[in-house]
Structure formats: structure tokens, C-alpha cells
């Protein structure tokens, strides 16, 4: 299953309807047809795009929401480039832990050109971090046996 960063934050429509569970603690969810293989996208404006094919009440849907919410947390986390650590207060050396624009992605202040990568791969540092955050949530609420069968 692929996850991809949002490309646009200007289309706010198709929000969750029909009594679907909006996953408590989740950013605003917007239903939007996404590229083939992409099920969810986190946006810097705090919204999450979810493909209409995803059942938000399913285990997969909840995992997608948790993963995209982890990216939103990354956008809001401050990284001190001089000391190489997460900090609580902004200073002249802080950047967002994770950031993007149409041309680039930044992780801990290091730039990666979007044209040079395949987005959504679990091998990217920001994706690994998001999955670690999701797994810590699952480990707090379920035993591994319950989650992995």
C-alpha cells in the first residue's frame, strides 16, 4: 500500500460523510480520488486526503489515518539542525522535522528532490519514522498477537 505526500492544499471538498468514523484525534479528512496505488496523503495545512475506496472503519483505513496523522505530527515537530535533535522551542537553527513543497522534501533539514525519488516508499526516513509512530500507537492499544494475528 502506498502513501504519498499531498501536492495541493487548495481543494477542500469531499469530506467524510455517511456516518463514517472520522478516527478520534485525526486531522480533517477529505475524500479525494488519488493516484493509482495511493490511499492517503498528508498535507501541511493539517488535512488528510483519503481515497474514496478506503473504508475508514477497517483496520487498513485506521492504519492509513494513523500513518498520515504521524506525518502531520512530523510537520509540526521542530528539529534543531545545529544540535541534531527535536526541540520544543523555535530558535535560529530550527526547521520542521519534515517539510515539502512541489519540488523538494526536507527531513531533518536535508533536502531531497521529489523528481529523484519514488514517494511513499517505506525506505524513506520520514516514512520509517511515521511507521514507528503508528506501531507505537498500536503497541499501546493492542498486543502484537492481536494486531498481527
N, C-alpha and C positions, 0 to 999 in steps of 0.2 A: 504494500500500500504506500503510495507516495504522499508526501506532504510538501507544500510549496509556500513560499512567502507570497504575500499579496503584492500585486503590481499596482493596484489602484485603490485609493481610499475615497473616491468621489462618488461611488454608486452605492447608496444605502437604500436597498429595496429588498423585497422578498424575505422579510424577517420571518422567524419561526411562527407558525400558525397551527391551527387544528389541534390544540391541546398538547403539543409535543413538549416533553420535559426539556427545559432550557438549561439543565445542568447547573445546580446551585453554585454560585461563585464564578460562573462563567462570564466572559465578556459578551457583549451583544452579538447575537448570532444572526447572520444574514444568509439566506438560501440563495445560491447563485450557481449556475452551471459553470463548472470548472473544466480545465483542460483534461484530456484523457489521462486516467491514472491518478489524478489529483483529487483528494477527498476533502481537504481543508487547507485554508490559508489564513495566517495571522497577519493583521495589518497594524501599522504603527498608530493608527487612530484609536486602537483598542477594540476594534471589531474583528470578528472571525467570519470568514466566508466558509460555508459548508455546502458541498454538492447536494442537490435535492435527492440523489439516490441513497444518501446515508440516512439510516434510521437512528435518530439521536437517542432513542431509548435502548438501543442494542449495546452490547459490550464494545463493538467496534466504534459506534458513534460516541460513546463516553470516552473511549481512548483517544479518538481524534480531538474531541473538545479539550481533554486534559493536555494533550500534546500542544495544541495551538495556544492554550492559556499559558503553558510554560514559555512559549516564545514571547508572549505579551509580557510576562514577568521579566524575561531577558531584556526586552526593550526598556523596561523601567528600572533596571539594576545598573548602578554606577560602577564602572571599572576604573581604577587608578592605574594609568599606564606607567607611571614612574615606579610605583611600589608593587605592581603586578598582583593586585588583589581587589576584591569587592569592598567598596566603602559605602558608608551611609550618607555622607555629605559631599556635595559637589565642590570641587576645587579646580585650579588651573590645569590639573593633569587628568581630570575625569572625562570619560566618554561613556556612552551607553555600552553595556556588555555586548549587546547585539544590536545592529542597526543595518539599514539598507536604503538604497534609492534605486532608480531604474537601471543604473549602470553597475553598481557595486554592492557588496555585502561587507560589513565590518564585524569582526569577532575580536573582542578584547583590543580594539583599536587597530587591528591588522586588516588591511583591505584585500578583498578577493573580487576580481571582475566577474560579473554574472555570466558573461559570454564564455568564460573559461571553465565553467563547471556545469554539472547537471544538478539542479536544485532538488531538494527533497531526499537526497541520499542520506542514509543513516551514518555514513562515514564522515560527514562534516562535523566539526567540533560543536557547532551550535545545535545540530540535530542530536548528537550524543548527549549533550547536556540536557536538552529537552526530554529525551527518553529517560535519563537518570531521574529527573524531577518527577516524571509520570510514575516511574517504578517506585519511587519513594512514597508517592501517594497511595499506590496500590498496596505496598507493603504495610502501610499504616492501617489500611481498611480491610485487607484480605490476607490470608496466608498464601504462600506460594502454591500450595496444593489446590486451594480454591481457584486461584487465578489461572494456573497453567493446566488444571485438570488432573 
